[in-house]
Amino acid sequence: VNDGAQYDVIVSGAGLAGSAAAIWFGRAGLRVALLERSPDPDHYKRICTHEIQASAVPLVEELGLSDALTEIGTPRRRVAAYVHPFGWIRPEHAPGEADARSNYNVRREKIDPMVRRVAAETPGVDLMLDRRVTGLVRERGRVTGAVARSRSGATTEIRAGLVVGADGRESTVARASERRERRFPNGRFVFWSYFDGVELPFAPEAQTWLLDPDVAYALPTDGGLTLLSTMLSSPRLPEYREDAEGLWRRVWSSLPDGPSLDGVRREGPFLARLDMTLHKRRPAGGGLALVGDAALNTDPMWGWGCGWALETAKALAERTAEALRSGRGLPAALLRYRLWHQARFWSFQSFAAHYAHGRPFTPVQRAVFKAATLDNTAALRLHSFETAYTGFSAIGSPRAMLHTARVCLADALGSAAPATGGSDGLSGRRGPLPPGAPSPADRQADNRVLSS
Ligand SMILES: Cc1cc2nc3c(=O)[nH]c(=O)nc-3n(C[C@H](O)[C@H](O)[C@H](O)COP(=O)(O)OP(=O)(O)OC[C@H]3O[C@@H](n4cnc5c(N)ncnc54)[C@H](O)[C@@H]3O)c2cc1C
């Protein structure tokens, strides 16, 4: 590539968001320079637990990845959630809808190279490996290009109508553009590994445990492996540093309805993220746009980021492609993207930022979770929010709140079952189940609405 090469779009970062953006811009007939700092075409993000929410599955299909994912044995599952101290949430969808409401779980070492390959093969897209974007080119206060450097020290300057930052949570593009950024502290750390021989009591569903404040999740993934992830509040960091394996065993052997650890083999090291600070940045303006984590990072708690990487990429391409083709109206198109971004994600972001503190659930959140363990309509609404189909209105609209209140009231007036749960290893507030007490699974089976 020569200095001064001209493209319609420059995309910094060929991860999920960047590769997807390049594909959608390329399909819209635009010329795209896709710059990736790694020299390895099979490079992938290691620190990710890679649940792809059901709301993003249609985008995965649109990108043309479904067959390849099926070939490598990528499971599609719904997730059963245990919420302390209320019990299990297992929404039952209408026949025919359940499949559409299932998530993918696939290791990043599989999906990142896959989507990058599709990008490289898309007409109009030039994938350039070993090109770390180091700065932006500006003219009359507007971004008009980017500067990239290779490992050998060679620099390249490229011009384009639009520069897209898809370079992850520490986005160089966002920093170079001096975007306003807000950070949100996270009172938890996470560690996980892959295991063979895990039998989940609620198979084929995946399982998650919200123990308020600690969290664990078991996600079957490609290759017949299961990812077991443990997210604990920060005061437990010394325990992790002293003996990660021991802590893992204590946590997983004490989960209500957890998998048996007999015959389970760890395949690979424990991976961890100890600082999980969240952020959001203004996603567009001045000839520049941000997609994926570069604009917003709410994970790992809810597993939204991979899906949103694809969704933001598509939304940006849809709103700006015509302006880039015609050379007219880009500022208005970027404003539309910015407004869409705000409307789509604010409720998720606020919810995630609040929960990231590691504080216990608020009374309203407790009511929403409790209702979802008791009533299928409430469970379906929560599921719709969790899988990012709908925003907070799914659970926070007056109608939804009224329903929640009714369910909780009926439960309080009726046979208010004793809260159950046991969690020696996690910081749950209850001891082991007393003899004869109903387990969360028993309670689930008794649940008059779910089991009807
Ligand atoms: C512990 C953890 C667990 C998570 N689990 C989940 C989950 O279960 N489900 C989920 O949906 N999300 C999860 N996430 C979030 C998810 O990992 C991110 O939201 C997702 O990777 C965002 O994709 P992206 O393409 O924006 O960024 P990235 O995947 O980070 O890709 C950025 C790309 O840009 C490249 N790059 C960086 N800087 C430059 C530069 N200067 N020049 C050129 N290239 C550059 C990188 O090499 C990389 O290829 C998790 C996150 C963490 C930390």
The ligand as an SDF file (V2000), in Angstrom:
LIG
                    3D

 53 58  0  0  0  0  0  0  0  0999 V2000
  -13.3720  -11.6980   30.4320 C   0  0  0  0  0  0  0  0  0  0  0  0
  -14.2950  -11.3010   29.3170 C   0  0  0  0  0  0  0  0  0  0  0  0
  -15.3010  -12.1540   28.9550 C   0  0  0  0  0  0  0  0  0  0  0  0
  -16.1950  -11.7900   27.9460 C   0  0  0  0  0  0  0  0  0  0  0  0
  -17.1870  -12.6520   27.6190 N   0  0  0  0  0  0  0  0  0  0  0  0
  -18.0860  -12.3020   26.6610 C   0  0  0  0  0  0  0  0  0  0  0  0
  -19.1580  -13.1720   26.3320 C   0  0  0  0  0  0  0  0  0  0  0  0
  -19.3380  -14.2490   26.8850 O   0  0  0  0  0  0  0  0  0  0  0  0
  -19.9990  -12.7710   25.3550 N   0  0  0  0  0  0  0  0  0  0  0  0
  -19.8640  -11.5730   24.7120 C   0  0  0  0  0  0  0  0  0  0  0  0
  -20.6700  -11.2530   23.8540 O   0  0  0  0  0  0  0  0  0  0  0  0
  -18.8490  -10.7520   25.0140 N   0  0  0  0  0  0  0  0  0  0  0  0
  -17.9610  -11.0890   25.9590 C   0  0  0  0  0  0  0  0  0  0  0  0
  -16.9330  -10.2500   26.2550 N   0  0  0  0  0  0  0  0  0  0  0  0
  -16.8100   -9.0070   25.4980 C   0  0  0  0  0  0  0  0  0  0  0  0
  -16.1610   -9.2730   24.1320 C   0  0  0  0  0  0  0  0  0  0  0  0
  -14.9250   -9.8790   24.3120 O   0  0  0  0  0  0  0  0  0  0  0  0
  -16.0110   -7.9360   23.3900 C   0  0  0  0  0  0  0  0  0  0  0  0
  -17.1970   -7.1970   23.5040 O   0  0  0  0  0  0  0  0  0  0  0  0
  -15.7040   -8.1610   21.9060 C   0  0  0  0  0  0  0  0  0  0  0  0
  -14.4620   -8.7950   21.7560 O   0  0  0  0  0  0  0  0  0  0  0  0
  -15.6700   -6.8290   21.1840 C   0  0  0  0  0  0  0  0  0  0  0  0
  -15.2020   -7.0220   19.8630 O   0  0  0  0  0  0  0  0  0  0  0  0
  -14.3770   -5.8900   19.1150 P   0  0  0  0  0  0  0  0  0  0  0  0
  -14.1890   -6.3720   17.7320 O   0  0  0  0  0  0  0  0  0  0  0  0
  -14.9940   -4.5760   19.3670 O   0  0  0  0  0  0  0  0  0  0  0  0
  -12.9730   -5.8330   19.8710 O   0  0  0  0  0  0  0  0  0  0  0  0
  -11.8090   -6.9220   19.9100 P   0  0  0  0  0  0  0  0  0  0  0  0
  -12.3640   -8.2710   19.8730 O   0  0  0  0  0  0  0  0  0  0  0  0
  -10.9640   -6.5300   21.0760 O   0  0  0  0  0  0  0  0  0  0  0  0
  -11.0050   -6.7050   18.5660 O   0  0  0  0  0  0  0  0  0  0  0  0
  -10.1680   -5.5840   18.3860 C   0  0  0  0  0  0  0  0  0  0  0  0
   -9.2210   -5.8620   17.2240 C   0  0  0  0  0  0  0  0  0  0  0  0
   -8.4900   -4.6650   16.9600 O   0  0  0  0  0  0  0  0  0  0  0  0
   -7.1020   -4.9620   16.8570 C   0  0  0  0  0  0  0  0  0  0  0  0
   -6.3980   -3.7400   17.2440 N   0  0  0  0  0  0  0  0  0  0  0  0
   -6.2790   -3.2060   18.4800 C   0  0  0  0  0  0  0  0  0  0  0  0
   -5.6010   -2.0340   18.4310 N   0  0  0  0  0  0  0  0  0  0  0  0
   -5.3090   -1.8310   17.1280 C   0  0  0  0  0  0  0  0  0  0  0  0
   -4.6270   -0.7770   16.4340 C   0  0  0  0  0  0  0  0  0  0  0  0
   -4.1300    0.2760   17.0900 N   0  0  0  0  0  0  0  0  0  0  0  0
   -4.4940   -0.8770   15.0970 N   0  0  0  0  0  0  0  0  0  0  0  0
   -5.0070   -1.9450   14.4050 C   0  0  0  0  0  0  0  0  0  0  0  0
   -5.6300   -2.9810   15.0260 N   0  0  0  0  0  0  0  0  0  0  0  0
   -5.7960   -2.9110   16.3600 C   0  0  0  0  0  0  0  0  0  0  0  0
   -6.9080   -6.1450   17.7850 C   0  0  0  0  0  0  0  0  0  0  0  0
   -5.7300   -6.8640   17.4830 O   0  0  0  0  0  0  0  0  0  0  0  0
   -8.1950   -6.9440   17.5250 C   0  0  0  0  0  0  0  0  0  0  0  0
   -8.0420   -7.7840   16.4210 O   0  0  0  0  0  0  0  0  0  0  0  0
  -16.0450  -10.5630   27.2700 C   0  0  0  0  0  0  0  0  0  0  0  0
  -15.0170   -9.7030   27.6350 C   0  0  0  0  0  0  0  0  0  0  0  0
  -14.1530  -10.0520   28.6480 C   0  0  0  0  0  0  0  0  0  0  0  0
  -13.0480   -9.1130   29.0510 C   0  0  0  0  0  0  0  0  0  0  0  0
  1  2  1  0
  2  3  1  0
  2 52  2  0
  3  4  2  0
  4  5  1  0
  4 50  1  0
  5  6  2  0
  6  7  1  0
  6 13  1  0
  7  8  2  0
  7  9  1  0
  9 10  1  0
 10 11  2  0
 10 12  1  0
 12 13  2  0
 13 14  1  0
 14 15  1  0
 14 50  1  0
 15 16  1  0
 16 17  1  0
 16 18  1  0
 18 19  1  0
 18 20  1  0
 20 21  1  0
 20 22  1  0
 22 23  1  0
 23 24  1  0
 24 25  2  0
 24 26  1  0
 24 27  1  0
 27 28  1  0
 28 29  2  0
 28 30  1  0
 28 31  1  0
 31 32  1  0
 32 33  1  0
 33 34  1  0
 33 48  1  0
 34 35  1  0
 35 36  1  0
 35 46  1  0
 36 37  1  0
 36 45  1  0
 37 38  2  0
 38 39  1  0
 39 40  1  0
 39 45  2  0
 40 41  1  0
 40 42  2  0
 42 43  1  0
 43 44  2  0
 44 45  1  0
 46 47  1  0
 46 48  1  0
 48 49  1  0
 50 51  2  0
 51 52  1  0
 52 53  1  0
M  END
$$$$
